[in-house]
Amino acid sequence: MLDSASQNTGLGASRRDTLSFDNARSNSRQYNDPFSRVTSSFVSEDIPDAVSEKDLGNEYFKQKKYKEAIDCYSRSIAFSPTAVAYANRAMAYIKLRRFQEAEDDCTEALNLDDRYIKAYSRRATSRKELAKFKESMEDAEFALRLEPNNQEIKKQHADAKSLYDKAMLDKVSGALKSTVKGTQKEVKLDTKKNGGSIHPISHITQKSGPAKGNEQQIPAKDSYLMEEVDSNKIRSRAQRQEADGSSSSNNVQHVKRNQKGSKQHVQTSIQQLASRAASLATAEAAKNITPPTTAYQFEVSWRGFSGDRSLQTCLLKAISPHELPKIFKNALSTALLIDIIKCVASFFNEQMDLAVSYMEHLTKVPRFDMIVMCLPSTDKDDLRKIWDEVFCGEATPMEFAEILDNLRSKYCLGQ
């Protein structure tokens, strides 16, 4: 049995060795066969992916085959959306003068990478061609903050600003012309109305002439009596006309007073309606505020609410304080930092804990230390005043006052 088992075992081992050899020989043929190598290489290299489609799109772009390039970039985005693929497709759209699609692609690119300068630059170009001069200027300005020495973007910003200033000047000039025409029309209308209601007093003149030869002569006494009667009639008519003129003048003055009172009433009503409309618009805008996820989104919304501190407060409160470093990254500017602090000061007394949290997390934004070290003296004076009069005032509880007092040094304000 042991031998048999031994033989069986030996036979099994022999068969296994034979199979192993055959498999090895088969594998050797597979990898040494030139056709197999070519086929394997062809299959592995010919499978498209996001990178290969993007690269192929770049080749088509160099050959000025922009439609083919767009197709390749679209396939690359379908495989794996990247900021580069979106921005490259936007450039191809610009070459075909399809500026709306280019703007949309640049926005998608910035949603993926909010520090991609080429996307800002290309969107600025698209928006300029779409006559969105203000937005174009803002894109170029934001790109300059990321790369201050970029001469191409400096020129782009200057061009956009020039077009925006010209558009605003044309708008103001048009408004002034409309106002002047409206005023002239009102003056003519008032003159016409007054001319129709006021009649000047006519001077009565008595015509006399020599009597004709064949007419009967009037006796001297009768002539005197008739002259006296005529004189009385003239005086009576003059008095009536004078009374009528005085009455008309009084009526005109009364109408003018009524018109003035009516205008004041209308003006007051318009102001009340405008105030109510502004309040409703503010409330509606506050409802529609979307929390920004990038520094660009925040700054665009912040500027849109310029002059309305309540809406800026709503925008800031839409962001959790600990999200500030993630949103701003390296894109926080000095002017925006100062404006945010002033906004925080405006609601400090109502929500001290939230305000203190914003002030703490602002110090964690990248480049914060460099920004506060380079603050102009006027900005430092403003911050010291806010600290002394608002943050560390008599009404501030000790727990918050201590935190804010410690933050003085981080904001480079001293003690």
Sine and cosine of phi, psi and omega as CSV:
sin_phi,cos_phi,sin_psi,cos_psi,sin_omega,cos_omega
0.00,0.00,-0.66,0.75,0.02,-1.00
-0.90,0.43,-0.65,0.76,0.02,-1.00
-0.91,0.42,-0.73,0.69,0.03,-1.00
-0.84,0.54,-0.70,0.71,0.03,-1.00
-0.90,0.44,-0.60,0.80,0.00,-1.00
-0.92,0.39,-0.65,0.76,0.02,-1.00
-0.91,0.41,-0.70,0.71,0.02,-1.00
-0.87,0.49,-0.65,0.76,0.00,-1.00
-0.90,0.43,-0.65,0.76,0.01,-1.00
-0.92,0.40,-0.63,0.78,0.01,-1.00
-0.91,0.42,-0.68,0.74,0.02,-1.00
-0.88,0.47,-0.65,0.76,-0.01,-1.00
-0.91,0.42,-0.63,0.77,0.00,-1.00
-0.89,0.46,-0.68,0.74,0.02,-1.00
-0.90,0.44,-0.65,0.76,0.01,-1.00
-0.89,0.45,-0.65,0.76,0.02,-1.00
-0.89,0.46,-0.66,0.75,0.00,-1.00
-0.89,0.46,-0.70,0.72,0.01,-1.00
-0.89,0.45,-0.66,0.75,0.01,-1.00
-0.88,0.47,-0.66,0.75,0.00,-1.00
-0.90,0.43,-0.69,0.73,0.01,-1.00
-0.89,0.46,-0.67,0.74,0.02,-1.00
-0.90,0.44,-0.67,0.74,0.01,-1.00
-0.89,0.45,-0.67,0.74,0.00,-1.00
-0.91,0.42,-0.62,0.78,0.03,-1.00
-0.90,0.44,-0.70,0.72,0.02,-1.00
-0.90,0.43,-0.60,0.80,0.01,-1.00
-0.90,0.43,-0.68,0.73,0.04,-1.00
-0.88,0.47,-0.63,0.78,-0.04,-1.00
-0.89,0.45,-0.69,0.72,-0.08,-1.00
-1.00,0.09,-0.34,0.94,0.02,-1.00
-1.00,-0.04,-0.22,0.98,-0.01,-1.00
-0.95,0.30,0.86,-0.51,-0.03,-1.00
-0.86,0.51,-0.64,0.77,-0.01,-1.00
-0.89,0.46,-0.64,0.77,0.02,-1.00
-0.90,0.44,-0.66,0.75,-0.01,-1.00
-0.90,0.43,-0.68,0.73,-0.02,-1.00
-0.90,0.43,-0.70,0.71,-0.01,-1.00
-0.88,0.47,-0.70,0.71,0.00,-1.00
-0.89,0.46,-0.68,0.74,0.01,-1.00
-0.91,0.42,-0.66,0.75,-0.02,-1.00
-0.89,0.46,-0.69,0.73,-0.04,-1.00
-0.92,0.40,-0.69,0.72,-0.08,-1.00
-0.95,0.32,-0.58,0.82,-0.07,-1.00
-1.00,0.06,-0.33,0.94,-0.11,-0.99
-1.00,-0.05,-0.06,1.00,0.03,-1.00
-0.97,0.24,0.87,-0.48,-0.06,-1.00
-0.95,0.32,0.50,-0.87,0.11,-0.99
-0.57,-0.82,-0.02,-1.00,-0.10,-1.00
-0.87,0.49,-0.67,0.74,-0.06,-1.00
-0.93,0.36,-0.72,0.70,-0.04,-1.00
-0.90,0.43,-0.61,0.79,0.03,-1.00
-0.92,0.39,-0.63,0.78,0.04,-1.00
-0.90,0.44,-0.70,0.71,0.00,-1.00
-0.89,0.45,-0.65,0.76,0.04,-1.00
-0.91,0.42,-0.62,0.78,0.07,-1.00
-0.88,0.48,-0.63,0.78,0.04,-1.00
-0.89,0.46,-0.62,0.78,0.02,-1.00
-0.91,0.41,-0.68,0.73,0.05,-1.00
-0.89,0.46,-0.62,0.78,-0.01,-1.00
-0.89,0.46,-0.67,0.74,0.02,-1.00
-0.88,0.47,-0.52,0.86,0.02,-1.00
-1.00,0.06,0.10,1.00,-0.01,-1.00
0.90,0.44,0.44,0.90,0.10,-0.99
-0.99,-0.11,0.98,0.22,-0.20,-0.98
-0.95,0.33,-0.57,0.82,0.02,-1.00
-0.91,0.41,-0.68,0.73,0.04,-1.00
-0.90,0.43,-0.61,0.79,0.03,-1.00
-0.89,0.45,-0.66,0.75,0.02,-1.00
-0.88,0.48,-0.66,0.76,0.03,-1.00
-0.88,0.48,-0.68,0.74,0.00,-1.00
-0.92,0.40,-0.70,0.71,0.01,-1.00
-0.89,0.45,-0.58,0.81,0.02,-1.00
-0.91,0.42,-0.65,0.76,0.04,-1.00
-0.92,0.39,-0.61,0.79,0.04,-1.00
-0.88,0.47,-0.67,0.74,0.02,-1.00
-0.91,0.41,-0.60,0.80,0.02,-1.00
-0.90,0.43,-0.60,0.80,0.04,-1.00
-0.94,0.34,-0.76,0.65,-0.05,-1.00
-0.35,-0.94,0.96,-0.27,-0.04,-1.00
-0.90,0.44,0.79,-0.62,0.07,-1.00
-0.72,-0.69,0.40,-0.91,0.01,-1.00
-0.89,0.45,-0.60,0.80,-0.03,-1.00
-0.90,0.43,-0.70,0.71,-0.02,-1.00
-0.89,0.45,-0.68,0.73,0.03,-1.00
-0.89,0.45,-0.70,0.71,-0.03,-1.00
-0.92,0.40,-0.61,0.80,0.03,-1.00
-0.92,0.39,-0.66,0.76,0.04,-1.00
-0.91,0.42,-0.58,0.81,0.06,-1.00
-0.87,0.49,-0.64,0.77,0.01,-1.00
-0.90,0.43,-0.62,0.78,0.05,-1.00
-0.91,0.41,-0.63,0.78,0.06,-1.00
-0.89,0.46,-0.63,0.78,0.02,-1.00
-0.88,0.48,-0.66,0.75,0.01,-1.00
-0.89,0.46,-0.51,0.86,0.03,-1.00
-1.00,-0.03,0.10,0.99,0.01,-1.00
0.87,0.49,0.54,0.84,0.09,-1.00
-0.98,-0.20,0.97,0.24,-0.23,-0.97
-0.96,0.28,-0.50,0.86,0.01,-1.00
-0.92,0.39,-0.68,0.73,0.05,-1.00
-0.90,0.44,-0.60,0.80,0.02,-1.00
-0.90,0.43,-0.69,0.73,0.03,-1.00
-0.87,0.49,-0.70,0.72,-0.01,-1.00
-0.89,0.46,-0.66,0.75,0.00,-1.00
-0.92,0.40,-0.62,0.78,0.03,-1.00
-0.90,0.43,-0.61,0.79,0.04,-1.00
-0.90,0.45,-0.67,0.75,0.05,-1.00
-0.89,0.45,-0.64,0.77,0.02,-1.00
-0.89,0.46,-0.66,0.75,-0.02,-1.00
-0.96,0.30,-0.43,0.90,0.11,-0.99
-0.92,0.40,-0.48,0.88,0.03,-1.00
-1.00,0.04,-0.54,0.84,0.00,-1.00
-0.53,-0.85,0.98,-0.18,-0.11,-0.99
-0.98,0.18,0.12,0.99,0.06,-1.00
-0.88,-0.48,0.31,0.95,-0.03,-1.00
-1.00,0.09,0.98,-0.22,-0.15,-0.99
-0.90,0.45,-0.64,0.77,-0.02,-1.00
-0.88,0.47,-0.56,0.83,0.02,-1.00
-0.92,0.39,-0.66,0.75,0.06,-1.00
-0.89,0.46,-0.71,0.71,-0.04,-1.00
-0.90,0.45,-0.70,0.72,-0.03,-1.00
-0.95,0.32,-0.54,0.84,0.07,-1.00
-0.94,0.33,-0.58,0.82,0.07,-1.00
-0.87,0.49,-0.66,0.75,0.05,-1.00
-0.89,0.46,-0.72,0.69,-0.02,-1.00
-0.89,0.46,-0.69,0.72,-0.04,-1.00
-0.93,0.36,-0.54,0.84,0.07,-1.00
-0.90,0.44,-0.69,0.73,0.01,-1.00
-0.93,0.37,-0.42,0.91,0.04,-1.00
-1.00,0.02,0.14,0.99,0.00,-1.00
0.91,0.42,0.41,0.91,0.11,-0.99
-1.00,-0.10,0.94,0.33,-0.19,-0.98
-0.93,0.37,-0.62,0.79,0.00,-1.00
-0.90,0.43,-0.73,0.69,0.00,-1.00
-0.91,0.42,-0.61,0.80,0.04,-1.00
-0.89,0.46,-0.69,0.73,0.02,-1.00
-0.89,0.46,-0.65,0.76,-0.01,-1.00
-0.91,0.40,-0.64,0.77,0.04,-1.00
-0.88,0.48,-0.73,0.68,-0.01,-1.00
-0.91,0.42,-0.61,0.79,0.01,-1.00
-0.90,0.43,-0.66,0.76,0.00,-1.00
-0.93,0.38,-0.63,0.78,0.05,-1.00
-0.89,0.45,-0.59,0.81,0.02,-1.00
-0.91,0.41,-0.53,0.85,0.04,-1.00
-0.92,0.40,-0.56,0.83,0.02,-1.00
-0.98,0.21,-0.52,0.85,-0.03,-1.00
-0.62,-0.78,0.98,0.18,-0.16,-0.99
-0.89,0.47,-0.41,0.91,-0.09,-1.00
-0.99,-0.13,0.18,0.98,-0.01,-1.00
-0.97,0.23,0.96,-0.29,-0.09,-1.00
-0.92,0.39,-0.59,0.81,0.00,-1.00
-0.89,0.45,-0.67,0.74,0.00,-1.00
-0.95,0.30,-0.54,0.84,0.09,-1.00
-0.86,0.51,-0.71,0.71,0.03,-1.00
-0.91,0.42,-0.65,0.76,0.02,-1.00
-0.88,0.48,-0.67,0.74,0.02,-1.00
-0.91,0.42,-0.67,0.74,0.00,-1.00
-0.89,0.45,-0.67,0.75,0.02,-1.00
-0.90,0.44,-0.71,0.70,-0.01,-1.00
-0.90,0.43,-0.65,0.76,0.01,-1.00
-0.91,0.42,-0.65,0.76,0.02,-1.00
-0.88,0.47,-0.69,0.72,0.01,-1.00
-0.92,0.40,-0.63,0.78,0.01,-1.00
-0.91,0.41,-0.70,0.71,0.01,-1.00
-0.88,0.47,-0.66,0.75,0.01,-1.00
-0.91,0.43,-0.67,0.75,0.01,-1.00
-0.89,0.45,-0.66,0.75,0.02,-1.00
-0.92,0.40,-0.63,0.78,0.03,-1.00
-0.90,0.44,-0.68,0.73,0.04,-1.00
-0.89,0.46,-0.63,0.78,0.00,-1.00
-0.91,0.41,-0.70,0.72,0.01,-1.00
-0.91,0.40,-0.66,0.75,0.01,-1.00
-0.88,0.47,-0.67,0.74,0.04,-1.00
-0.89,0.46,-0.64,0.77,0.02,-1.00
-0.91,0.41,-0.64,0.77,0.02,-1.00
-0.91,0.42,-0.67,0.74,0.02,-1.00
-0.88,0.47,-0.67,0.74,0.02,-1.00
-0.89,0.45,-0.64,0.77,0.01,-1.00
-0.91,0.42,-0.69,0.73,0.00,-1.00
-0.90,0.44,-0.69,0.72,0.02,-1.00
-0.89,0.46,-0.66,0.75,0.03,-1.00
-0.90,0.44,-0.64,0.77,0.02,-1.00
-0.91,0.41,-0.70,0.72,0.02,-1.00
-0.88,0.48,-0.63,0.78,0.01,-1.00
-0.91,0.42,-0.66,0.75,0.02,-1.00
-0.91,0.42,-0.65,0.76,0.01,-1.00
-0.89,0.46,-0.70,0.72,0.02,-1.00
-0.89,0.46,-0.65,0.76,-0.01,-1.00
-0.91,0.42,-0.69,0.73,0.03,-1.00
-0.89,0.45,-0.65,0.76,0.00,-1.00
-0.89,0.45,-0.67,0.75,0.00,-1.00
-0.90,0.43,-0.67,0.74,0.00,-1.00
-0.90,0.43,-0.72,0.69,-0.01,-1.00
-0.90,0.43,-0.61,0.79,0.02,-1.00
-0.91,0.42,-0.52,0.85,-0.01,-1.00
-0.98,0.20,-0.35,0.94,-0.08,-1.00
-0.97,-0.24,-0.28,0.96,-0.02,-1.00
-0.93,-0.37,0.83,-0.56,0.01,-1.00
-0.93,-0.36,0.82,-0.57,0.01,-1.00
-0.92,0.38,0.49,-0.87,0.00,-1.00
-0.97,0.24,0.83,-0.56,-0.01,-1.00
-0.99,0.10,0.60,-0.80,0.02,-1.00
-0.99,0.10,0.76,-0.65,-0.03,-1.00
-1.00,0.05,0.82,-0.57,0.04,-1.00
-0.87,-0.49,0.65,-0.76,0.00,-1.00
-0.97,-0.24,0.84,-0.54,0.00,-1.00
-1.00,-0.04,0.72,-0.70,0.06,-1.00
-0.68,-0.73,0.47,-0.88,-0.01,-1.00
-0.38,-0.92,0.22,-0.98,-0.01,-1.00
-0.91,0.42,0.61,-0.79,0.01,-1.00
-0.95,0.32,0.57,-0.82,0.01,-1.00
-0.95,0.30,0.44,-0.90,-0.10,-1.00
-0.88,0.48,-0.60,0.80,-0.07,-1.00
-1.00,0.04,0.01,1.00,0.00,-1.00
-1.00,0.02,0.47,-0.88,-0.02,-1.00
-0.96,0.26,0.74,-0.67,0.00,-1.00
-0.97,0.24,0.66,-0.75,0.02,-1.00
-1.00,0.01,0.70,-0.71,0.01,-1.00
-0.87,0.49,0.40,-0.92,-0.09,-1.00
-0.89,0.45,-0.68,0.73,-0.04,-1.00
-0.91,0.41,-0.73,0.68,0.02,-1.00
-0.88,0.47,-0.60,0.80,0.02,-1.00
-0.88,0.47,-0.65,0.76,0.00,-1.00
-0.90,0.44,-0.68,0.74,0.00,-1.00
-0.90,0.44,-0.66,0.75,0.00,-1.00
-0.91,0.41,-0.64,0.77,0.04,-1.00
-0.88,0.47,-0.62,0.78,0.00,-1.00
-0.91,0.40,-0.67,0.74,0.03,-1.00
-0.89,0.45,-0.72,0.70,0.02,-1.00
-0.87,0.49,-0.63,0.78,0.01,-1.00
-0.90,0.44,-0.66,0.75,0.04,-1.00
-0.89,0.45,-0.65,0.76,0.02,-1.00
-0.89,0.47,-0.68,0.74,-0.02,-1.00
-0.89,0.46,-0.70,0.71,0.00,-1.00
-0.89,0.46,-0.64,0.77,0.00,-1.00
-0.90,0.44,-0.70,0.72,0.02,-1.00
-0.90,0.43,-0.64,0.76,0.00,-1.00
-0.90,0.44,-0.65,0.76,0.01,-1.00
-0.90,0.43,-0.66,0.76,0.01,-1.00
-0.89,0.45,-0.69,0.72,0.00,-1.00
-0.91,0.42,-0.61,0.79,0.03,-1.00
-0.90,0.43,-0.66,0.75,0.04,-1.00
-0.90,0.43,-0.68,0.74,0.03,-1.00
-0.88,0.47,-0.66,0.75,0.01,-1.00
-0.89,0.45,-0.68,0.74,0.03,-1.00
-0.89,0.45,-0.66,0.75,0.02,-1.00
-0.90,0.44,-0.67,0.74,0.02,-1.00
-0.90,0.44,-0.66,0.75,0.01,-1.00
-0.89,0.46,-0.68,0.73,0.03,-1.00
-0.89,0.45,-0.65,0.76,0.02,-1.00
-0.89,0.46,-0.67,0.74,0.00,-1.00
-0.89,0.45,-0.70,0.71,0.02,-1.00
-0.89,0.46,-0.64,0.77,0.03,-1.00
-0.89,0.45,-0.68,0.73,0.02,-1.00
-0.89,0.45,-0.67,0.74,0.01,-1.00
-0.89,0.46,-0.66,0.75,0.03,-1.00
-0.89,0.45,-0.66,0.75,0.03,-1.00
-0.90,0.44,-0.65,0.76,0.01,-1.00
-0.90,0.44,-0.66,0.75,0.00,-1.00
-0.89,0.45,-0.71,0.70,0.03,-1.00
-0.89,0.45,-0.63,0.77,0.01,-1.00
-0.91,0.42,-0.66,0.75,0.02,-1.00
-0.89,0.46,-0.68,0.74,0.02,-1.00
-0.89,0.46,-0.65,0.76,0.02,-1.00
-0.90,0.43,-0.70,0.72,0.02,-1.00
-0.89,0.45,-0.66,0.75,0.00,-1.00
-0.89,0.46,-0.67,0.74,0.03,-1.00
-0.89,0.46,-0.68,0.73,0.01,-1.00
-0.89,0.46,-0.66,0.75,0.01,-1.00
-0.89,0.45,-0.67,0.74,0.02,-1.00
-0.89,0.46,-0.66,0.75,0.03,-1.00
-0.90,0.43,-0.69,0.73,0.02,-1.00
-0.90,0.44,-0.66,0.75,0.01,-1.00
-0.90,0.44,-0.65,0.76,0.02,-1.00
-0.90,0.43,-0.69,0.73,0.03,-1.00
-0.91,0.42,-0.65,0.76,0.01,-1.00
-0.90,0.44,-0.65,0.76,0.02,-1.00
-0.90,0.43,-0.65,0.76,0.02,-1.00
-0.90,0.44,-0.69,0.72,0.02,-1.00
-0.90,0.43,-0.65,0.76,0.01,-1.00
-0.90,0.44,-0.64,0.77,0.02,-1.00
-0.89,0.45,-0.71,0.70,0.00,-1.00
-0.89,0.46,-0.65,0.76,0.00,-1.00
-0.92,0.39,-0.66,0.75,0.02,-1.00
-0.90,0.43,-0.62,0.79,0.01,-1.00
-0.90,0.45,-0.58,0.82,0.02,-1.00
-0.92,0.39,-0.54,0.84,-0.12,-0.99
-1.00,-0.07,0.14,0.99,-0.01,-1.00
-0.94,0.34,0.80,-0.59,0.06,-1.00
-0.98,-0.19,0.79,-0.62,-0.01,-1.00
-0.85,0.53,0.84,-0.54,0.00,-1.00
-0.94,0.33,0.51,-0.86,0.01,-1.00
-0.91,-0.40,-0.13,0.99,0.03,-1.00
-0.73,-0.68,0.31,-0.95,0.03,-1.00
-0.89,0.46,-0.60,0.80,-0.01,-1.00
-0.90,0.43,-0.73,0.68,0.01,-1.00
-0.86,0.51,-0.67,0.74,0.00,-1.00
-0.89,0.46,-0.73,0.68,-0.09,-1.00
-0.93,0.37,-0.61,0.79,0.04,-1.00
-0.89,0.46,-0.71,0.70,0.02,-1.00
-0.91,0.41,-0.65,0.76,-0.01,-1.00
-0.88,0.48,-0.70,0.72,0.03,-1.00
-0.92,0.38,-0.58,0.81,0.03,-1.00
-0.89,0.46,-0.47,0.88,0.02,-1.00
-0.99,-0.11,0.27,0.96,-0.04,-1.00
-0.84,0.55,0.74,-0.67,-0.02,-1.00
1.00,0.00,-0.15,0.99,0.02,-1.00
-0.85,-0.52,1.00,-0.02,-0.08,-1.00
-0.90,0.44,-0.51,0.86,-0.02,-1.00
-0.91,0.41,-0.66,0.75,0.03,-1.00
-0.94,0.33,-0.60,0.80,0.06,-1.00
-0.90,0.44,-0.60,0.80,0.06,-1.00
-0.90,0.44,-0.67,0.74,0.04,-1.00
-0.88,0.47,-0.64,0.77,0.02,-1.00
-0.90,0.44,-0.71,0.71,-0.01,-1.00
-0.91,0.42,-0.67,0.75,-0.02,-1.00
-0.94,0.33,-0.27,0.96,0.07,-1.00
-0.95,0.30,-0.20,0.98,-0.01,-1.00
-0.95,-0.32,0.73,-0.68,0.10,-0.99
-0.94,0.34,0.66,-0.75,-0.05,-1.00
-0.80,0.60,-0.62,0.78,-0.05,-1.00
-0.95,0.30,-0.15,0.99,0.05,-1.00
-1.00,0.09,-0.22,0.98,-0.08,-1.00
-0.84,0.55,-0.74,0.67,0.01,-1.00
-0.87,0.49,-0.60,0.80,-0.02,-1.00
-0.94,0.35,-0.58,0.82,-0.04,-1.00
-0.96,0.26,-0.75,0.66,-0.14,-0.99
-0.99,0.13,-0.52,0.85,-0.02,-1.00
0.75,0.67,-0.88,-0.48,-0.01,-1.00
-0.98,-0.21,0.28,0.96,-0.15,-0.99
-0.97,-0.25,0.15,0.99,0.00,-1.00
-0.97,0.23,0.79,-0.62,0.00,-1.00
-0.98,-0.18,0.28,-0.96,0.00,-1.00
-0.88,0.47,-0.74,0.68,-0.05,-1.00
-0.88,0.48,-0.66,0.75,-0.02,-1.00
-0.93,0.36,-0.62,0.78,0.04,-1.00
-0.87,0.50,-0.74,0.67,-0.01,-1.00
-0.88,0.47,-0.66,0.75,-0.02,-1.00
-0.91,0.40,-0.62,0.78,0.02,-1.00
-0.91,0.42,-0.67,0.75,0.01,-1.00
-0.89,0.45,-0.65,0.76,0.04,-1.00
-0.90,0.43,-0.59,0.80,0.05,-1.00
-0.91,0.41,-0.69,0.73,0.04,-1.00
-0.87,0.50,-0.65,0.76,0.01,-1.00
-0.89,0.45,-0.48,0.88,-0.05,-1.00
-0.94,0.35,-0.44,0.90,0.03,-1.00
-0.89,-0.45,0.29,0.96,-0.06,-1.00
-0.87,0.49,-0.72,0.69,-0.08,-1.00
-0.92,0.39,-0.45,0.90,-0.01,-1.00
-1.00,0.09,-0.59,0.81,-0.05,-1.00
-0.68,-0.73,0.96,0.28,-0.10,-1.00
-0.90,0.43,-0.65,0.76,-0.04,-1.00
-0.89,0.45,-0.67,0.74,0.02,-1.00
-0.92,0.39,-0.67,0.74,-0.01,-1.00
-0.88,0.47,-0.70,0.72,0.01,-1.00
-0.90,0.44,-0.62,0.79,0.02,-1.00
-0.89,0.45,-0.65,0.76,0.06,-1.00
-0.88,0.47,-0.69,0.72,-0.03,-1.00
-0.90,0.43,-0.59,0.81,0.03,-1.00
-0.93,0.37,-0.72,0.69,-0.09,-1.00
-0.97,0.25,-0.37,0.93,0.11,-0.99
-0.88,0.47,-0.53,0.85,-0.01,-1.00
-0.94,0.34,-0.23,0.97,-0.02,-1.00
-1.00,-0.09,-0.02,1.00,0.04,-1.00
-0.94,0.33,0.71,-0.70,0.04,-1.00
-0.81,0.58,0.59,-0.81,-0.01,-1.00
0.95,0.31,0.10,0.99,0.00,-1.00
-0.86,0.50,-0.71,0.70,-0.04,-1.00
-0.86,0.51,-0.66,0.75,-0.01,-1.00
-0.92,0.38,-0.62,0.79,-0.02,-1.00
-0.89,0.45,-0.75,0.66,-0.08,-1.00
-0.95,0.32,-0.47,0.88,0.05,-1.00
-0.92,0.39,-0.51,0.86,-0.06,-1.00
-0.98,-0.20,0.28,0.96,0.00,-1.00
-0.90,0.44,0.70,-0.72,0.11,-0.99
-0.89,0.45,0.40,-0.92,-0.05,-1.00
-0.88,0.48,-0.56,0.83,0.00,-1.00
-0.91,0.42,-0.64,0.77,0.03,-1.00
-0.92,0.38,-0.62,0.78,0.03,-1.00
-0.90,0.43,-0.62,0.78,0.04,-1.00
-0.89,0.45,-0.65,0.76,0.03,-1.00
-0.89,0.46,-0.68,0.74,-0.01,-1.00
-0.92,0.39,-0.65,0.76,0.04,-1.00
-0.87,0.49,-0.65,0.76,0.01,-1.00
-0.90,0.44,-0.67,0.75,0.03,-1.00
-0.89,0.46,-0.68,0.73,-0.01,-1.00
-0.89,0.45,-0.72,0.69,-0.09,-1.00
-0.95,0.30,-0.65,0.76,-0.13,-0.99
-1.00,-0.04,-0.42,0.91,-0.08,-1.00
-0.91,-0.42,-0.89,0.45,-0.13,-0.99
-0.91,0.42,-0.65,0.76,-0.06,-1.00
-0.92,-0.40,0.56,0.83,0.03,-1.00
-0.96,0.27,0.03,-1.00,-0.05,-1.00
-0.91,0.41,-0.46,0.89,-0.05,-1.00
-0.99,0.15,-0.14,0.99,-0.04,-1.00
-0.98,0.20,0.82,-0.57,0.04,-1.00
-0.87,0.49,0.43,-0.90,-0.08,-1.00
-0.86,0.51,-0.62,0.78,-0.06,-1.00
-0.89,0.46,-0.64,0.77,0.02,-1.00
-0.98,0.19,-0.58,0.81,-0.01,-1.00
-0.88,0.47,-0.62,0.79,0.00,-1.00
-0.92,0.40,-0.68,0.74,0.02,-1.00
-0.89,0.46,-0.73,0.69,-0.03,-1.00
-0.93,0.37,-0.54,0.84,0.04,-1.00
-0.92,0.39,-0.59,0.81,0.05,-1.00
-0.94,0.33,-0.48,0.88,0.00,-1.00
-0.96,0.28,-0.26,0.97,0.02,-1.00
-0.80,0.60,-0.72,0.70,-0.06,-1.00
-0.92,0.40,-0.59,0.81,0.02,-1.00
-0.92,0.39,-0.50,0.86,0.05,-1.00
-1.00,0.00,0.18,0.98,0.06,-1.00
0.84,0.55,0.68,0.74,-0.01,-1.00
-0.96,-0.28,-0.04,1.00,-0.02,-1.00
0.94,0.33,-0.20,-0.98,-0.01,-1.00
-0.94,-0.35,0.00,0.00,0.00,0.00
